[in-house]
Amino acid sequence: MLHYALVFLIIAVIAALFGFTGIAGNAAGIAKILFVIFLILAAIAYFRRTN
């Protein structure tokens, strides 16, 4: 999941460099959502292993 977040972040940066602001904004939004989902799943996995 973290891999996909980084891929969308790279797509957002490249799109922003070429001036595609709509695509860059959408890709950055997807990257944020995926990163938050990754953090939630990582926290759940951590707490399940410690108990």
N, CA and C atoms as a LAMMPS dump frame, in Angstrom:
ITEM: TIMESTEP
0
ITEM: NUMBER OF ATOMS
153
ITEM: BOX BOUNDS ff ff ff
-5.0000000000000000e+02 5.0000000000000000e+02
-5.0000000000000000e+02 5.0000000000000000e+02
-5.0000000000000000e+02 5.0000000000000000e+02
ITEM: ATOMS id mol type element x y z
1 1 1 N 0.833 -1.181 0
2 1 2 C 0 0 0
3 1 3 C 0.881 1.248 0
4 2 1 N 1.93 1.204 0.766
5 2 2 C 2.844 2.345 0.798
6 2 3 C 3.499 2.541 -0.568
7 3 1 N 3.755 1.454 -1.257
8 3 2 C 4.339 1.532 -2.597
9 3 3 C 3.419 2.306 -3.542
10 4 1 N 2.125 2.006 -3.501
11 4 2 C 1.18 2.692 -4.372
12 4 3 C 1.058 4.173 -4.015
13 5 1 N 1.14 4.49 -2.729
14 5 2 C 1.097 5.888 -2.312
15 5 3 C 2.295 6.64 -2.876
16 6 1 N 3.47 6.014 -2.831
17 6 2 C 4.659 6.667 -3.385
18 6 3 C 4.574 6.8 -4.899
19 7 1 N 3.988 5.806 -5.569
20 7 2 C 3.826 5.88 -7.026
21 7 3 C 2.923 7.052 -7.392
22 8 1 N 1.795 7.194 -6.699
23 8 2 C 0.899 8.304 -7.001
24 8 3 C 1.531 9.646 -6.65
25 9 1 N 2.367 9.681 -5.616
26 9 2 C 3.064 10.913 -5.278
27 9 3 C 4.036 11.304 -6.389
28 10 1 N 4.751 10.34 -6.92
29 10 2 C 5.677 10.614 -8.025
30 10 3 C 4.914 11.067 -9.264
31 11 1 N 3.783 10.428 -9.538
32 11 2 C 2.955 10.851 -10.672
33 11 3 C 2.485 12.285 -10.474
34 12 1 N 2.108 12.627 -9.251
35 12 2 C 1.655 13.991 -8.961
36 12 3 C 2.767 15.009 -9.191
37 13 1 N 3.969 14.682 -8.748
38 13 2 C 5.086 15.611 -8.919
39 13 3 C 5.428 15.792 -10.398
40 14 1 N 5.457 14.702 -11.135
41 14 2 C 5.772 14.786 -12.562
42 14 3 C 4.675 15.547 -13.305
43 15 1 N 3.417 15.286 -12.975
44 15 2 C 2.315 15.997 -13.622
45 15 3 C 2.369 17.49 -13.294
46 16 1 N 2.735 17.819 -12.065
47 16 2 C 2.839 19.233 -11.691
48 16 3 C 3.973 19.917 -12.449
49 17 1 N 5.067 19.215 -12.664
50 17 2 C 6.181 19.801 -13.41
51 17 3 C 5.808 20.113 -14.857
52 18 1 N 4.947 19.268 -15.437
53 18 2 C 4.525 19.483 -16.818
54 18 3 C 3.292 20.37 -16.932
55 19 1 N 2.754 20.825 -15.815
56 19 2 C 1.653 21.766 -15.841
57 19 3 C 0.267 21.15 -15.824
58 20 1 N 0.164 19.867 -15.608
59 20 2 C -1.145 19.218 -15.527
60 20 3 C -1.643 19.292 -14.087
61 21 1 N -2.183 20.443 -13.721
62 21 2 C -2.537 20.665 -12.32
63 21 3 C -3.702 19.799 -11.874
64 22 1 N -4.659 19.547 -12.746
65 22 2 C -5.796 18.7 -12.369
66 22 3 C -5.363 17.285 -12.058
67 23 1 N -4.537 16.729 -12.928
68 23 2 C -4.033 15.369 -12.717
69 23 3 C -3.143 15.33 -11.485
70 24 1 N -2.333 16.348 -11.308
71 24 2 C -1.436 16.399 -10.146
72 24 3 C -2.234 16.456 -8.85
73 25 1 N -3.287 17.247 -8.838
74 25 2 C -4.114 17.346 -7.636
75 25 3 C -4.811 16.035 -7.312
76 26 1 N -5.336 15.392 -8.353
77 26 2 C -6.008 14.107 -8.131
78 26 3 C -5.029 13.038 -7.664
79 27 1 N -3.863 12.976 -8.272
80 27 2 C -2.869 11.982 -7.879
81 27 3 C -2.382 12.234 -6.456
82 28 1 N -2.211 13.494 -6.091
83 28 2 C -1.787 13.813 -4.73
84 28 3 C -2.872 13.437 -3.724
85 29 1 N -4.123 13.646 -4.08
86 29 2 C -5.224 13.258 -3.206
87 29 3 C -5.272 11.755 -2.997
88 30 1 N -5.086 11.001 -4.075
89 30 2 C -5.067 9.543 -3.97
90 30 3 C -3.894 9.097 -3.106
91 31 1 N -2.732 9.733 -3.292
92 31 2 C -1.556 9.381 -2.492
93 31 3 C -1.812 9.633 -1.009
94 32 1 N -2.475 10.732 -0.68
95 32 2 C -2.783 11.02 0.722
96 32 3 C -3.712 9.972 1.316
97 33 1 N -4.742 9.615 0.563
98 33 2 C -5.701 8.624 1.05
99 33 3 C -5.013 7.281 1.273
100 34 1 N -4.206 6.848 0.313
101 34 2 C -3.519 5.571 0.45
102 34 3 C -2.544 5.579 1.617
103 35 1 N -1.883 6.709 1.842
104 35 2 C -0.942 6.801 2.952
105 35 3 C -1.663 6.714 4.29
106 36 1 N -2.812 7.359 4.399
107 36 2 C -3.584 7.293 5.64
108 36 3 C -4.076 5.872 5.882
109 37 1 N -4.549 5.211 4.828
110 37 2 C -4.987 3.818 4.967
111 37 3 C -3.816 2.942 5.402
112 38 1 N -2.636 3.189 4.817
113 38 2 C -1.447 2.434 5.222
114 38 3 C -1.136 2.652 6.7
115 39 1 N -1.194 3.889 7.159
116 39 2 C -0.904 4.166 8.564
117 39 3 C -1.897 3.465 9.487
118 40 1 N -3.168 3.486 9.126
119 40 2 C -4.182 2.836 9.946
120 40 3 C -3.936 1.33 10.003
121 41 1 N -3.681 0.712 8.848
122 41 2 C -3.442 -0.726 8.822
123 41 3 C -2.153 -1.098 9.552
124 42 1 N -1.129 -0.256 9.445
125 42 2 C 0.118 -0.524 10.16
126 42 3 C -0.084 -0.435 11.666
127 43 1 N -0.872 0.536 12.118
128 43 2 C -1.144 0.666 13.55
129 43 3 C -1.946 -0.529 14.055
130 44 1 N -2.93 -0.956 13.282
131 44 2 C -3.72 -2.13 13.672
132 44 3 C -2.829 -3.363 13.764
133 45 1 N -1.972 -3.559 12.78
134 45 2 C -1.082 -4.716 12.779
135 45 3 C -0.122 -4.654 13.979
136 46 1 N 0.376 -3.476 14.294
137 46 2 C 1.292 -3.327 15.429
138 46 3 C 0.61 -3.687 16.74
139 47 1 N -0.585 -3.174 16.948
140 47 2 C -1.273 -3.411 18.213
141 47 3 C -1.783 -4.839 18.325
142 48 1 N -2.057 -5.482 17.222
143 48 2 C -2.489 -6.882 17.282
144 48 3 C -1.318 -7.79 17.656
145 49 1 N -0.119 -7.412 17.264
146 49 2 C 1.061 -8.242 17.572
147 49 3 C 1.54 -8.03 18.998
148 50 1 N 1.333 -6.857 19.571
149 50 2 C 1.841 -6.589 20.911
150 50 3 C 0.973 -7.197 21.999
151 51 1 N -0.268 -7.53 21.696
152 51 2 C -1.165 -8.102 22.717
153 51 3 C -1.078 -9.585 22.78
